[in-house]
Amino acid sequence: MKKKTAVICSSIIAVLVLICGITAIMIVKKTSVNTPSKVFDEGCKLYNSGDYAGASSKFEELVAAGTLSGNIYYDLGNSYLRSRKIGKAILNYERASHLGSLTPETAINMKIARSLIKQKIREKNISWLTVNARNIFGTLSFRQLFFFTEVILYVILSCIICLLVFDRRGIFISVIVISVFFIVPAWIIRTERLRDLNSGLIITAPTTDAKFEPSNKSATHFPVYDGMKVYLTRTEKDWYRIKRLDGKIGWIPASSAERIAQ
Amino acid sequence: MNILRIILILFILVLAIPANATVYHDKMKEALSGKSAKSVALTQALDGHIFAKIELSNDTPEVDEKFEIKITLFSDWLDVDNIRLERPESDYIIYEKFSNTQPYIKTINKTRFAVLTYVSTAYSPMSGKCSIAPAKFKFTINLPPDENKLLNNNLAFYKQLLLQSKSLSAEISTQKFSVNIRETASSSADMISEEETSNKDPVRNIAAIKPVPGAYGDFPPVFHEKPVFAVIRGIFSLTILLLLPNFIHRRRMATDKQYAALYLASTAANKNIGRVVNALRKGAPRAFYEEIFELLKNYMAIRLFLPETSLQDDIIQTSAISEYLDSDMTTALTEILGRCYRIKYSGAECDMNEMKDTYRQIVDIINTLNGRKRII
């Protein structure tokens, strides 16, 4: 009788995990590979011929039409970087890394673009765990990270259920420990990505003064430069209240920055 | 015979091609293996990191017999997608143009070695495929120097290599299949050293654009906000919450002796009380008292760890029962036991009211012994 109950329970758990996994895959993996459009082709040709402004307008056309892919954002970033629009380039590389994965090319170009920002701001209070998590999971896109963490989460929850149902606990505890080892750094990066998507801003104006108050008459607190990443904490009319990576807070005109998530 | 001919041709070609231009890279051969047995291929190094491979679908083409030639450029570095492979200038008719399919990228992680085989022409092709029917087929591919920028992401980002301008020419005939690599006469670009490149404008060093749009998706990604994930997590959490009391109960049964005794005794009492009620309804005193005795015997044995044979007046008076029951109840229990023995062994009579009283008393005693876990 006990054996029968155990078989039924394990079958239910297996089906549950399978359904959840498939559902997660179906929702997360909603991408399609299409053939390149004429506009994209023209953009590539313009880029290769050295007309970077023309190429960026072609790629922007695609983005405006809702034809979005990591490669299009990456190419757009390249076009802007060649045109010396650092902020726009970084913005599009960021978008490319969120939509597709952070490919080596994107990472390299983003690093080059960031090296051109006038002022280097060091991130405040960054833990060793975050640094290592970035090294391990930093190249995954938000989609991949989300799928990974969800599946690991389902595995942990299933193991907890198994712990409650079955008497042989050693194997389930081991799986939980291993899963936690993976899920913690992945979750840190997932949270970071979500933060970027929810409140990440890239400065696209050459130099902007962050004010103490949302007014042009207010005193300047600190400057922000083209390409800098900041976080949006509040909006008021045409002003953004931003937090710089070093923790400084100030108000900038909304027109001087663009949100990573459009 | 065919194999011998292939070996012979290859041997001649190996000898014919200058040593510095010929590389039979084992790993690359391995990576590109799996071709049909009849095909023949030559792999040559264009430069330190770029290789050209030319494959023929038929190792013994007859005059006017159509066969396929495939040219592939690849690198042991990762990023070679800006190498341009133009349509070959041929002195013979190409019956079919280069095929136009999606790029195929093969990566072998263990050897950190990538083979990029673009079977495409419109979007910065890496390889081309065409069908020819030779008497003699000759072609040249120019690799323009400024387009052949390589970026090694295994090294620092600013380090890059510019390929010298090269021409790839191949000659295929019914008698001979040869490939030569030579520098184009107009070539002026030399290999630029890493230091030299890094000192220049860094924007020059950026990796090339991607020639294909890749997988389309939604941005910003909002799938994580879908309620289905909350539902999935809810199902798991609910299952855990539902299973938790049972788990706690099982743990206590295994570790808490008193809890286990109380639980098992109550279960046993619940089982027996049904039979007692049945006997009461039937008005059968003997059966009723036998069931009462059975109930008490089982219950006490489990609840108070008493041996089943020791349910005697004196033991009740001195045992742990007295700790749980007051003196009235202990007396009542002794009386009930006495009644059980009388009816069981001497066949004494009793009326319905007496049986009902006994039933009420026994329920009270068990409920008291159970504490909060009442049986009725």
Interface residues (C-beta under 8 A of the other chain):
Chain A: L16 C20 T23 A24 I27 V28 K30 T31 S32 V33 N34 T35 P36 S37 F40 D41 C44 Y47 N48 A55 L62 T67 L68 S69 G70 N71 I72 Y73 Y74 D75 N78 S79 L81 R82 R84 R95 H98 L99 G100 P104 E105 A107 I108 N109 K111 I112 S115 L116 F142 R143 F146 E150 L153 Y154 L157 S158 I160 I161 L163 L164 V165 L194 L197 I260 A261 Q262
Chain B: L78 D79 Q102 A122 Y123 S124 E147 L151 N153 F157 Y158 P202 V203 N205 I206 A207 A208 I209 K210 P211 V212 P213 G214 A215 Y216 G217 D218 F219 P220 P221 F223 H224 K226 V228 F229 I232 R233 I235 F236 S237 T239 I240 L243 L244 N246 F247
